[in-house]
Amino acid sequence: MQTQIRIEKCERPYCVIHTSEETEGIKTIVEKISMMDESGHKAVITGWDGDYCIQVKQQNILRVYSLDKKVYLECEGEEEPLLLKLRLYEFEELAGRCGWTDFIRISNTDIVNLSKVEKFDMSLSGVVKVNYGNGRFAIVSRRYMNKIKSQILMTRK
């Protein structure tokens, strides 16, 4: 397959495929490219809502958490959390491999997307509450407090 890269001014990179017909192979290539971010990493993860498999883009994930030995994705635009068929540590490893640097563990049961955090509420004594807006929040455990503070540049160096 012939390829070409053209450098020009545009807000975000985009891909155009010239072909005489739309084949299954071309559809597969389009699907794979559409799941990538600008760095070439996979930007989509699969969540489950009952029998439905839902593709979620990395930038739409608010947090990943475990509850009753299951792992869930809390996403923008979704009322109910989606079931994730990975363990929490597996999601953390996947995020690292994919270059998703905004995800940080805040407790043994929670990983948050820092780019979606609206504010950190430190009004409670010794507790940090992570607010996403729309009434959604998570609590930072004491064990991860220093990691969170250094991540959001609150500690002096």
N, C-alpha and C positions, 0 to 999 in steps of 0.2 A: 504494500500500500504506500502510495506516495504521500509524503507529509511536507508541510511548509509552515514556518513561523513568520508572521508579519508584525513588525514593531510599529505601533501607531498609538496616538492618544485615545484612551478610552477609560471610563470609570473603573470597570472591572474586566478581566479577561473573558472572552467568549470564544466559542468554537463553532465553525461552520463546516459542514461536511458536504462536498460536492459528489454526487453519485447519479448514475443513470436510473437506478431503481432502489427502493427501500427494501433491503433484505433483512433476514433475521440477524445476520452478522452485524450489519450497520445499526440495527436497533440495540443490540447488545453493547456496541461501542458507545452509542449515545447514552445508554443507561449508566454505564460505568463512568463516563466523563461527567455526567450530571450529578453523580454522588461525590465528586471530588471538590475540595476547596482550591483556592488559588495556588497553594503549595503542592498540590498533587496528592494530598492525603485524603482518605475516605472521610467524608463529612456527614455521613448518614449512619444511623443505628436503627435496629428493628425493635419495636415495642409491640406488645400484644394486648388487644382489647377483646377478650373472649376468644372467638375463633378468627378474628381479624388481625392480620399482620400489618402494622403501620410503620412506614419509613419516617423517621424523625431526624431532621437536620440538627447537627451539633449545636448550632446557635439558638435553637428553640428549646433546648433543655434547660430547665431551671435548676433541678437537683436530681440526684439519684440516691435512693435510700432503701434500707432494708426494714421489713416489718413482717413478723411472724414467719421467719425463715424464707421469705421471698424478697426479690429486689424489684423496685419500681422506678419508673421515670416520671417525674413531674414536669410537664411541658407547657409552654405557652399555647393558648388556643385549645387546650384539652381540659375539660372539666374534671374527669377522672384520671388518676395515674394509670400509666401503661405498665404491664408486666414486662420485665426484662429477663431474658433467659440466660443471664450471666450472674456470677457472684459479684459482690461489690469490689473485691480486689481485682477480679478479672476486668471489670469496667475501668478501674483505675489504671491497670496495665495497658488496656486498649487505648485509653485517652493519651497515655504517654507515648505509645508507638505512633499514634495518629497525629501527634503534635498539638493536641488540644490543651494548651497551657492554662486555660482559664478554669479548669476543674481542679478543686482542692478539697481534700478530706477535712471535715470540721468535727467529726466524731466517729466512733466505731460504726455507726449506722448511716452516716450522711456524707455525701460528696456534693458540693455546690458549684455552680457555674458563676464565677466572680463577675463576669461581664453582665450578668442579669440581676445582680444585687443592687437594690435601690438605695439601701442604707444599712449601716451597722448600728444597732441600738445598744448603747453601753450604759443606759440609765439604771438597769438592775445591778445590784452590787455583786461584782465579780463574774457576771454573766454577760456574754455577747449574744445578742439576738440578730440574726441575719434576716432582713425584710426584703421581700421581692415586690411588694405592692399587692393590691387586690386581696389583702389580708393573709397572704401566704408568708410563712416564716420558718426558720429552723434555728436551733440553739447550738452554739459552739461549746463543745465539752472542754473542761479545764485542761485535759491532757493535750489538746490541740491548740490551746490559746496562744502560745508563743509563735507557733507556725503561722497562724492566721494574722497575728499582729505584724510579723515580719513581712508577710505576703502583701499586706495592704499598707506597708511603709509607715507603720506607727511607732516602731522602735527606733531609738537613737543608736547611731553607730559610732 
